[in-house]
Amino acid sequence: MLSSSLCRGEGCPEICPSVWQPLCAGVGGVETRTFSNMCQMVAHNCNQEAALVKIKDGVCDKDIQT
């Protein structure tokens, strides 16, 4: 299955697979958000002009979403 999202940035992923391969992302080693897969994180960074990076596989111990 695929999930689509509206993209603000040109060239951002518009469709990501609906595959549960969670990863914890953040900035400066601080865990901030769990994404369902790498594509979702890339799309988020592109659309929000963010710079989140993968910290570890799996869900974050504590999600801090703004």
C-alpha positions as a printed Julia matrix, in Angstrom:
66×3 Matrix{Float64}:
  0.0    0.0    0.0
  1.02   3.57  -0.54
  0.11   6.69   1.34
  0.15  10.12  -0.2
  0.8   13.47   1.35
  0.57  17.01   0.1
  4.02  18.34  -0.62
  5.07  21.94  -0.32
  8.58  21.55  -1.65
  9.22  20.77  -5.25
 10.86  17.38  -5.59
  9.62  16.18  -2.19
  8.35  12.6   -2.01
  4.62  12.61  -2.69
  3.96   8.94  -2.1
  5.57   6.82   0.58
  5.05   3.1    1.15
  2.74   2.25   4.02
  5.35   0.02   5.59
  5.93   0.08   9.35
  9.69   0.38   9.76
  9.78   2.95  12.56
 12.74   5.19  13.13
 13.47   7.82  15.72
 14.68  11.15  14.36
 15.89  14.36  15.89
 18.46  17.13  15.85
 21.74  17.16  17.75
 21.2   13.66  19.1
 17.97  14.68  20.85
 15.1   12.35  20.03
 12.11  14.32  18.87
  9.85  12.31  16.6
  9.04   8.78  15.46
  8.38   8.29  11.75
  6.76   5.19  10.27
  9.62   4.81   7.77
 12.54   6.68   6.18
 10.42   8.01   3.31
  8.08   9.73   5.77
 11.03  11.42   7.48
 12.5   12.58   4.16
  9.11  13.95   3.07
  8.7   15.75   6.42
 12.16  17.33   6.15
 11.52  18.43   2.58
  8.04  19.85   3.18
  8.87  21.55   6.48
 12.41  22.6    5.52
 13.55  20.67   8.58
 16.84  18.93   9.25
 15.82  15.91  11.31
 18.2   12.96  11.08
 17.76   9.32  12.02
 18.97   8.66  15.54
 18.0    5.0   15.84
 15.76   2.28  14.47
 12.48   1.88  16.32
 10.25   4.33  18.12
 11.6    7.22  20.18
 11.57   6.77  23.93
  9.66  10.05  24.15
  8.21  11.95  21.19
  8.39  15.74  21.36
  6.35  17.1   18.46
  6.0   20.8   17.78
